[in-house]
């Protein structure tokens, strides 16, 4: 039985309007929702586009005048190496995947993605790769060019850690892209709205499916090439290096084949994405 004294001594209830929420930027970076992940990828890709344009402008200014001394030869090589990785791995591919990741679930009538945590891990691997690439300025950035091919990427020519930083950065980013591609494939396969047959998919969703399958095919090839390069440099491997002159030429051509295959995939993916956007604009008009 509740007495008058117990009523008066009871603490008053504190009523709040909703639950206390974290800051918006914390919610975005920790969210597994496809829209938040897509926003972060698109924003990061546009940021690295600005960095790539600055690097490109500095290189063009160096080449504008003969015998120019704006950049030293070593600095120019480092700028060129960072520009190649930034333009492809940090801008072009994540921009296309970010657009796909944001729009495709909305186009097919899905509430989300099939594997949201996988997409979130892919985003953080991409950001980790970007951090590792530009953390090379803390010691020595890579100087091996756009594609560090053997034998230039061997320890005999570049004994610093720049190539290792490039390999780790591109490996992390590529692994993240593969995880996002797997998530998109599973979403397109299993989470289409009732009645949304393959023949009824929008052109943009078809482009996302094709690009995701391309990334799923070429991503492991790139990861294999990076792994073999790291083993050659740090554990005495002989994937791309051989003491015998008769076989050295064949072994040094192997990374060129890997990189050519891996470079063709992103170009095809970006080309397909561009054509899909153009067809969507034409249909809207």
C-alpha positions in Angstrom: 0.0 0.0 0.0 1.4 3.3 -1.1 1.4 6.0 1.6 1.4 9.7 1.3 5.0 9.9 2.5 6.3 7.5 -0.1 4.6 9.5 -2.8 6.2 12.7 -1.7 9.6 11.1 -1.4 9.5 9.5 -4.8 11.8 11.1 -7.4 10.1 12.9 -10.3 10.4 11.3 -13.7 12.5 13.1 -16.3 10.8 13.1 -19.6 12.9 13.7 -22.8 11.8 14.1 -26.3 13.3 11.0 -27.9 16.5 9.2 -27.1 19.8 11.2 -26.9 21.5 11.0 -30.3 25.1 11.0 -31.2 26.5 13.7 -33.5 25.6 13.3 -37.1 29.1 12.7 -38.4 29.6 9.9 -35.9 26.4 8.3 -37.0 27.5 8.5 -40.7 30.9 7.0 -40.2 29.6 4.2 -38.0 26.5 3.4 -40.0 26.1 0.3 -42.2 23.2 1.9 -44.1 23.9 1.9 -47.9 23.0 5.6 -48.2 25.5 6.7 -45.5 28.2 4.4 -46.9 27.6 5.7 -50.4 27.8 9.3 -49.2 31.1 8.7 -47.5 32.5 7.0 -50.5 31.4 9.7 -52.9 32.6 12.5 -50.7 36.0 10.8 -50.2 36.3 10.2 -53.9 35.6 13.8 -54.7 38.2 14.9 -52.1 40.8 12.7 -53.7 39.8 14.1 -57.1 40.9 17.5 -55.9 44.2 16.0 -54.6 44.8 14.3 -58.0 44.1 17.5 -59.9 46.6 19.4 -57.7 49.2 16.7 -58.4 48.4 16.7 -62.1 48.7 20.5 -62.2 52.1 20.5 -60.5 53.4 17.9 -63.0 52.1 19.9 -66.0 53.7 23.1 -64.7 57.0 21.2 -64.4 56.7 20.1 -68.0 55.4 23.4 -69.4 58.9 24.9 -69.6 62.1 23.1 -70.8 64.7 22.8 -68.1 62.2 23.8 -65.4 63.3 23.5 -61.8 59.9 23.7 -60.1 60.0 20.0 -59.1 63.2 17.9 -58.7 63.3 14.6 -60.6 62.7 12.6 -57.5 59.8 14.7 -56.4 58.3 14.4 -59.9 58.5 10.6 -59.8 56.8 10.6 -56.4 54.1 12.9 -57.6 53.5 10.8 -60.7 53.3 7.6 -58.6 50.9 9.1 -56.1 48.8 10.6 -58.9 48.3 7.2 -60.6 47.1 5.5 -57.5 45.0 8.4 -56.4 43.2 8.8 -59.8 42.3 5.1 -60.2 42.1 3.5 -56.7 41.0 6.5 -54.7 38.8 8.4 -57.1 37.5 6.6 -60.2 36.6 3.2 -58.7 35.2 4.4 -55.4 33.1 7.1 -57.1 31.5 4.5 -59.4 31.0 2.0 -56.6 29.7 4.8 -54.3 27.0 5.8 -56.8 26.0 2.2 -57.3 25.9 1.5 -53.6 23.7 4.5 -52.9 21.3 4.2 -55.8 20.9 0.5 -56.7 19.0 -0.6 -53.6 16.6 2.3 -54.1 16.1 1.4 -57.8 15.3 -2.3 -57.2 13.0 -1.6 -54.2 15.2 -3.1 -51.5 15.2 -1.8 -47.9 18.9 -2.0 -47.7 21.8 -4.2 -48.9 22.1 -8.0 -48.4 25.3 -7.7 -46.4 25.5 -4.3 -44.9 28.4 -4.9 -42.6 30.4 -6.2 -45.5 29.9 -2.9 -47.3 30.9 -1.0 -44.2 34.1 -3.0 -43.9 34.8 -2.4 -47.5 34.4 1.4 -46.9 36.9 1.3 -44.0 39.4 -0.7 -46.0 39.3 1.8 -48.7 39.8 4.7 -46.3 42.6 2.7 -44.6 44.3 2.2 -48.0 44.1 5.9 -48.7 45.6 6.7 -45.3 48.5 4.3 -45.8 49.3 5.7 -49.3 49.6 9.3 -48.1 51.3 8.2 -44.8 54.2 7.4 -47.1 55.1 11.1 -46.8 56.2 10.4 -43.2 59.1 8.4 -44.6 59.6 7.9 -48.3 56.7 7.9 -50.9 56.8 5.5 -53.8 59.0 6.4 -56.8 58.2 3.5 -59.0 55.7 5.2 -61.3 52.0 4.6 -61.9 52.4 0.8 -62.0 55.4 -0.4 -59.9 56.5 -3.1 -62.3 59.5 -5.4 -61.8 62.4 -5.0 -62.0 62.1 -1.4 -61.0 60.0 -2.3 -58.0 62.7 -4.7 -56.7 64.8 -4.0 -53.7 67.9 -3.6 -55.9 66.5 -0.5 -57.5 64.2 0.9 -54.7 65.4 -0.2 -51.3 63.1 2.2 -49.4 59.6 1.4 -48.1 57.7 3.5 -50.7 56.8 0.5 -52.9 55.7 -1.4 -49.8 53.4 1.4 -48.8 51.9 1.6 -52.3 51.3 -2.2 -52.3 49.7 -2.1 -48.9 47.5 0.8 -49.8 46.3 -0.5 -53.1 45.8 -3.9 -51.6 43.6 -2.6 -48.8 41.6 -0.5 -51.2 41.2 -3.3 -53.7 40.0 -5.7 -51.0 37.5 -3.2 -49.9 36.2 -2.8 -53.5 35.8 -6.6 -53.8 33.8 -6.8 -50.6 31.5 -4.0 -51.8 31.1 -5.7 -55.2 30.1 -8.9 -53.4 27.5 -7.0 -51.4 26.1 -5.4 -54.6 25.9 -8.8 -56.4 24.1 -10.4 -53.5 21.7 -7.4 -53.2 20.9 -7.5 -56.9 20.4 -11.3 -56.8 18.4 -11.7 -53.6 16.7 -8.5 -52.6 14.9 -7.3 -55.7 11.3 -6.2 -55.1 8.5 -8.7 -56.0 8.0 -8.5 -59.8 11.4 -6.9 -60.4 12.7 -9.4 -62.9 16.1 -9.0 -64.5 14.6 -7.7 -67.7 12.9 -4.9 -65.8 16.0 -3.6 -64.0 17.0 0.0 -64.8 20.0 0.5 -67.0 21.9 1.9 -64.1 21.3 -1.3 -62.0 22.5 -3.4 -65.0 25.7 -1.3 -65.1 26.1 -1.9 -61.4 25.8 -5.6 -61.9 28.3 -5.7 -64.7 30.8 -3.5 -62.9 30.4 -5.6 -59.7 31.2 -8.8 -61.5 34.1 -7.1 -63.2 35.5 -6.1 -59.8 34.9 -9.5 -58.4 37.0 -11.0 -61.3 39.9 -8.5 -61.5 40.1 -7.7 -57.8 41.6 -11.1 -56.7 44.1 -10.9 -59.7 45.3 -7.5 -58.4 45.5 -8.8 -54.9 47.5 -11.8 -56.1 50.0 -9.6 -58.0 50.4 -7.3 -54.9 50.9 -10.3 -52.6 53.6 -11.7 -54.9 55.3 -8.3 -55.1 55.4 -8.1 -51.3 56.7 -11.6 -51.0 59.5 -10.8 -53.5 60.5 -7.6 -51.7 60.3 -8.8 -48.0 60.6 -12.6 -48.0 63.1 -13.3 -50.8 60.5 -14.6 -53.2 61.2 -15.3 -56.9 57.8 -14.6 -58.5 59.0 -11.5 -60.4 62.7 -11.9 -60.0 65.1 -14.7 -61.1 68.9 -14.9 -61.1 68.8 -16.9 -64.4 68.9 -14.5 -67.3 67.1 -16.9 -69.5 63.9 -16.8 -67.4 64.2 -13.3 -66.0 62.5 -11.8 -68.9 59.5 -14.1 -68.7 59.1 -13.5 -65.0 59.3 -9.7 -65.2 56.6 -9.7 -67.9 54.2 -11.4 -65.5 53.4 -8.3 -63.3 52.7 -6.4 -66.5 50.1 -9.0 -67.5 48.5 -8.8 -64.0 48.4 -5.0 -64.0 47.1 -4.8 -67.6 44.2 -7.0 -66.7 43.5 -5.1 -63.5 43.7 -1.8 -65.2 41.3 -2.8 -68.0 38.6 -3.7 -65.5 38.3 -0.2 -63.9 38.3 1.5 -67.3 35.5 -0.8 -68.6 33.6 -0.2 -65.3 33.9 3.6 -65.6 33.0 3.5 -69.3 29.9 1.4 -68.6 28.9 3.7 -65.7 29.2 6.7 -68.0 27.1 5.1 -70.7 24.4 4.1 -68.2 24.2 7.7 -66.8 24.0 9.0 -70.4 21.2 6.6 -71.2 19.3 7.6 -68.0 19.6 11.3 -68.9 18.4 10.6 -72.4 15.4 8.6 -71.2 14.6 11.4 -68.7 14.6 14.0 -71.5 
